[in-house]
């Protein structure tokens, strides 16, 4: 029964695969909970610094920070936040599709692109499409630190201040729920006054506060807006990591269920083949006995 042996080998192989996908599913469940806790812990800081930056940006209109100035740079900056590992369904594919659309839009406008890759998948994609990668941050682990992000991101921030880049966009997956993660491409720089007003209204105050600055307004606003941008990038990374583990958990659960279905089908085929072989042998025995008796 050569066919039966092959089927047994396939069944054993799929069972081993099922064990791996089930283990990866359980690991993703554990990591997803921790990633969600870190993401939710970072949200209050991110929300508060958005509110303070919005109020400060309107409270001192006589000083305009470089991040709020519109320049005529010939390049567009992209900060692409993806995962380091695969096996997370269409998470990276959906985001990189949005990035591709942004690259085409930039090319149509006659501008070049400078990108910062955070994550192996995004780095590989940008290299394949021929985009200029000015800096990168990979293998950040399950507990990323802001210190590892400041250096790569600062390359684009400095280029914007020098006037080499006209816009900086942040691309990441926003965590909505375990079953839903939305790819987002949002403008990081320049910080528009309309966006600042929207942040102020979102805070619920409806008006801007007047502040007393120490040592002076320029020093405080300069430092705050840099922290504001860093907070947005770190929050994007936290959102993307929570999305990664949620997507991997769903993908591995689907793979485990599919492996179970394949095993059931292979066992059914194996049993039918084995039954057919037994029936054939019985028929041969009966035929032989009848021939001898006659």
C-alpha positions as a printed NumPy array, in Angstrom:
array([[  0.   ,   0.   ,   0.   ],
       [  2.29 ,   2.673,  -1.316],
       [ -0.572,   5.193,  -1.486],
       [ -1.482,   4.468,   2.149],
       [  2.098,   5.069,   3.271],
       [  2.216,   8.403,   1.443],
       [ -1.058,   9.475,   3.06 ],
       [  0.23 ,   8.54 ,   6.52 ],
       [  3.352,  10.619,   5.878],
       [  1.222,  13.601,   4.791],
       [ -1.03 ,  13.277,   7.83 ],
       [  1.988,  13.21 ,  10.156],
       [  3.489,  16.24 ,   8.408],
       [  0.274,  18.284,   8.693],
       [ -0.105,  17.269,  12.35 ],
       [  3.397,  18.589,  13.071],
       [  2.525,  21.832,  11.279],
       [ -0.664,  22.102,  13.323],
       [  1.323,  21.789,  16.551],
       [  3.609,  24.645,  15.449],
       [  0.761,  26.978,  14.426],
       [ -1.102,  26.233,  17.664],
       [  1.996,  27.073,  19.713],
       [  2.503,  30.304,  17.746],
       [ -1.149,  31.2  ,  18.307],
       [ -0.781,  30.819,  22.081],
       [  2.447,  32.852,  22.102],
       [  0.761,  35.619,  20.106],
       [ -2.151,  35.681,  22.564],
       [  0.275,  36.275,  25.434],
       [  2.319,  38.882,  23.565],
       [ -0.792,  40.642,  22.281],
       [ -2.069,  41.268,  25.802],
       [  1.247,  42.779,  26.869],
       [  1.487,  44.859,  23.682],
       [ -2.042,  46.177,  24.212],
       [ -1.194,  47.123,  27.789],
       [  1.877,  49.065,  26.605],
       [ -0.138,  50.719,  23.845],
       [ -2.91 ,  51.796,  26.209],
       [ -0.348,  52.969,  28.77 ],
       [  1.278,  55.208,  26.142],
       [ -1.995,  56.711,  24.898],
       [ -2.622,  59.134,  27.826],
       [  0.867,  60.663,  27.416],
       [  0.403,  60.914,  23.669],
       [ -3.028,  62.506,  24.05 ],
       [ -1.849,  64.993,  26.683],
       [  1.211,  66.115,  24.775],
       [ -0.981,  66.591,  21.674],
       [ -3.262,  68.844,  23.723],
       [ -0.383,  70.847,  25.237],
       [  1.335,  71.228,  21.864],
       [ -1.941,  72.402,  20.302],
       [ -2.514,  74.976,  23.043],
       [  1.085,  76.209,  22.99 ],
       [  1.068,  76.491,  19.209],
       [ -1.872,  78.894,  19.414],
       [ -0.94 ,  80.637,  22.651],
       [  2.247,  82.205,  21.277],
       [  1.576,  83.079,  17.604],
       [  4.484,  85.552,  17.384],
       [  6.933,  82.638,  17.392],
       [  6.55 ,  79.963,  14.721],
       [  8.536,  76.754,  15.136],
       [ 10.332,  75.22 ,  12.148],
       [  7.991,  72.225,  12.299],
       [  5.032,  74.525,  11.607],
       [  6.642,  76.299,   8.651],
       [  5.855,  75.207,   5.105],
       [  8.965,  74.913,   2.964],
       [  9.519,  74.114,  -0.682],
       [ 11.684,  71.032,  -0.377],
       [ 11.997,  68.739,  -3.377],
       [ 11.6  ,  65.531,  -1.351],
       [  8.887,  63.899,   0.738],
       [  9.815,  61.995,   3.893],
       [  8.158,  58.723,   4.886],
       [  8.454,  56.959,   8.244],
       [  7.316,  53.39 ,   7.506],
       [  6.542,  51.298,  10.602],
       [  6.206,  47.566,   9.875],
       [  6.943,  44.289,  11.633],
       [ 10.274,  42.496,  11.9  ],
       [  8.682,  39.072,  11.39 ],
       [  6.063,  37.653,   9.053],
       [  3.191,  35.18 ,   9.489],
       [  0.778,  37.959,  10.461],
       [ -1.705,  37.742,   7.61 ],
       [ -2.146,  40.76 ,   5.356],
       [ -1.06 ,  43.308,   7.982],
       [  2.13 ,  44.44 ,   6.246],
       [  0.67 ,  43.972,   2.76 ],
       [ -2.23 ,  46.348,   3.431],
       [  0.077,  49.011,   4.86 ],
       [  2.672,  48.701,   2.098],
       [ -0.112,  49.043,  -0.47 ],
       [ -0.874,  52.453,   1.044],
       [  2.831,  53.306,   1.014],
       [  3.027,  52.335,  -2.678],
       [  0.134,  54.688,  -3.453],
       [  1.955,  57.486,  -1.59 ],
       [  5.173,  56.791,  -3.511],
       [  3.3  ,  57.008,  -6.815],
       [  1.627,  60.232,  -5.729],
       [  5.005,  61.698,  -4.816],
       [  6.533,  60.602,  -8.117],
       [  3.615,  62.103, -10.053],
       [  4.2  ,  65.413,  -8.27 ],
       [  7.812,  65.35 ,  -9.493],
       [  9.375,  64.885,  -6.058],
       [ 11.774,  62.31 ,  -4.681],
       [ 11.307,  60.239,  -1.544],
       [ 13.43 ,  59.816,   1.566],
       [ 12.323,  57.053,   3.9  ],
       [ 12.999,  55.81 ,   7.409],
       [ 12.321,  52.09 ,   7.789],
       [ 11.238,  50.832,  11.199],
       [ 10.955,  47.05 ,  10.899],
       [ 12.505,  44.461,   8.591],
       [  9.494,  44.05 ,   6.303],
       [  9.319,  47.736,   5.477],
       [ 13.081,  47.909,   4.956],
       [ 13.007,  45.028,   2.5  ],
       [ 10.054,  46.539,   0.619],
       [ 11.655,  49.984,   0.306],
       [ 14.88 ,  48.443,  -0.972],
       [ 12.968,  46.393,  -3.557],
       [ 11.079,  49.389,  -4.958],
       [ 14.255,  51.47 ,  -5.08 ],
       [ 13.254,  54.096,  -2.498],
       [ 16.027,  56.031,  -0.779],
       [ 16.358,  54.737,   2.794],
       [ 18.212,  57.352,   4.843],
       [ 18.041,  55.469,   8.156],
       [ 16.551,  52.345,   9.705],
       [ 15.647,  50.715,  12.997],
       [ 15.134,  46.942,  13.052],
       [ 15.035,  44.167,  15.667],
       [ 13.513,  46.45 ,  18.302],
       [ 12.164,  43.485,  20.287],
       [  8.931,  43.212,  22.225],
       [  9.754,  46.189,  24.46 ],
       [ 10.973,  48.982,  22.167],
       [ 12.698,  52.003,  23.692],
       [ 12.343,  55.556,  22.459],
       [ 16.135,  55.957,  22.475],
       [ 16.426,  53.555,  19.524],
       [ 13.901,  55.576,  17.51 ],
       [ 15.198,  59.094,  18.115],
       [ 18.322,  58.701,  15.959],
       [ 16.69 ,  57.346,  12.776],
       [ 13.717,  59.728,  12.976],
       [ 15.938,  62.753,  13.683],
       [ 17.523,  62.323,  10.238],
       [ 14.228,  63.279,   8.589],
       [ 13.466,  65.996,  11.153],
       [ 16.834,  67.668,  10.509],
       [ 16.298,  67.419,   6.747],
       [ 12.914,  69.102,   7.154],
       [ 14.391,  71.922,   9.236],
       [ 17.062,  72.451,   6.539],
       [ 14.357,  72.755,   3.887],
       [ 15.309,  69.604,   1.984],
       [ 11.955,  67.92 ,   2.673],
       [  8.546,  69.523,   2.145],
       [  6.468,  66.96 ,   4.069],
       [  6.946,  64.061,   6.469],
       [  4.333,  61.29 ,   6.623],
       [  3.966,  58.559,   9.242],
       [  2.808,  55.137,   7.975],
       [  1.686,  52.466,  10.447],
       [ -1.134,  50.084,  11.393],
       [ -3.574,  51.5  ,  13.918],
       [ -4.986,  48.986,  16.399],
       [ -8.805,  49.116,  16.408],
       [ -9.667,  45.682,  17.783],
       [ -8.351,  42.141,  17.762],
       [-10.055,  41.506,  14.429],
       [ -9.43 ,  44.901,  12.824],
       [ -6.259,  46.908,  12.201],
       [ -6.363,  49.934,   9.916],
       [ -3.364,  51.02 ,   7.785],
       [ -2.775,  54.738,   8.348],
       [ -0.704,  57.279,   6.404],
       [ -0.884,  60.6  ,   8.251],
       [  1.022,  63.842,   7.845],
       [  3.528,  64.413,  10.616],
       [  5.169,  67.606,   9.346],
       [  4.412,  70.418,   8.819],
       [  2.172,  70.754,  11.858],
       [ -0.753,  72.666,  10.397],
       [ -2.657,  75.235,  12.446],
       [ -5.916,  73.532,  11.433],
       [ -4.694,  70.268,  12.931],
       [ -3.638,  72.067,  16.094],
       [ -7.115,  73.613,  16.406],
       [ -8.667,  70.185,  15.893],
       [ -6.47 ,  68.808,  18.693],
       [ -7.619,  71.639,  20.954],
       [-11.292,  70.917,  20.226],
       [-10.702,  67.195,  20.768],
       [ -9.316,  68.017,  24.203],
       [-12.747,  69.39 ,  25.081],
       [-11.509,  72.818,  26.155],
       [-12.565,  74.665,  22.997],
       [-10.029,  77.416,  23.691],
       [ -6.276,  77.884,  24.059],
       [ -4.611,  78.514,  27.405],
       [ -2.191,  81.352,  28.06 ],
       [  1.113,  80.155,  29.539],
       [  3.973,  81.658,  31.491],
       [  7.209,  80.39 ,  29.915],
       [ 10.41 ,  79.595,  31.766],
       [ 13.068,  80.329,  30.566],
       [ 11.386,  81.668,  27.382],
       [  8.702,  80.741,  24.852],
       [ 11.1  ,  79.712,  22.085],
       [ 13.044,  77.245,  24.253],
       [  9.885,  75.651,  25.656],
       [  8.11 ,  75.326,  22.285],
       [ 11.237,  74.015,  20.545],
       [ 11.683,  71.28 ,  23.125],
       [  7.991,  70.438,  23.35 ],
       [  7.379,  70.049,  19.614],
       [ 10.357,  67.703,  19.289],
       [  8.907,  65.598,  22.107],
       [  5.508,  65.861,  20.407],
       [  6.833,  64.305,  17.188],
       [  8.758,  61.628,  19.093],
       [  5.626,  60.725,  21.06 ],
       [  3.615,  60.319,  17.857],
       [  6.264,  58.022,  16.353],
       [  6.524,  55.92 ,  19.521],
       [  2.735,  55.652,  19.767],
       [  2.638,  54.537,  16.125],
       [  5.172,  51.805,  16.916],
       [  3.153,  50.679,  19.956],
       [ -0.033,  50.572,  17.862],
       [  1.737,  48.605,  15.128],
       [  3.129,  46.031,  17.58 ],
       [ -0.305,  45.44 ,  19.115],
       [ -1.714,  45.064,  15.591],
       [  1.076,  42.621,  14.686],
       [  0.356,  40.207,  17.527],
       [ -3.407,  40.423,  16.998],
       [ -3.041,  39.711,  13.277],
       [ -0.609,  36.846,  13.914],
       [ -2.938,  35.302,  16.484],
       [ -5.843,  35.382,  14.01 ],
       [ -3.661,  34.055,  11.168],
       [ -2.262,  31.194,  13.252],
       [ -5.737,  30.254,  14.52 ],
       [ -6.95 ,  30.108,  10.91 ],
       [ -3.895,  28.023,   9.97 ],
       [ -4.552,  25.631,  12.865],
       [ -8.199,  25.227,  11.873],
       [ -7.249,  24.659,   8.237],
       [ -4.661,  22.065,   9.266],
       [ -7.363,  20.233,  11.233],
       [ -9.616,  20.212,   8.17 ],
       [ -6.79 ,  18.907,   5.973],
       [ -6.017,  16.14 ,   8.478],
       [ -9.688,  15.101,   8.566],
       [ -9.835,  14.962,   4.75 ],
       [ -6.581,  13.   ,   4.496],
       [ -7.75 ,  10.505,   7.134],
       [-11.014,  10.026,   5.234],
       [ -9.105,   9.375,   2.001],
       [ -6.703,   7.042,   3.828],
       [ -9.575,   5.049,   5.368],
       [-11.352,   4.778,   2.   ],
       [ -8.134,   3.616,   0.325],
       [ -7.479,   1.102,   3.113],
       [-11.052,  -0.188,   2.942],
       [-10.809,  -0.551,  -0.842],
       [ -7.581,  -2.547,  -0.47 ],
       [ -9.154,  -4.823,   2.18 ],
       [-12.239,  -5.373,  -0.004],
       [-10.034,  -6.231,  -2.962],
       [ -8.041,  -8.768,  -0.906],
       [-11.258, -10.373,   0.4  ],
       [-12.605, -10.609,  -3.149],
       [ -9.399, -12.306,  -4.293],
       [ -9.591, -14.808,  -1.388],
       [-13.233, -15.604,  -2.098],
       [-12.52 , -16.002,  -5.832],
       [ -9.575, -18.304,  -5.101],
       [-11.596, -20.441,  -2.683],
       [-14.398, -20.731,  -5.23 ],
       [-11.95 , -21.769,  -7.938],
       [-10.42 , -24.479,  -5.699],
       [-13.805, -25.861,  -4.616],
       [-14.999, -26.082,  -8.192]])
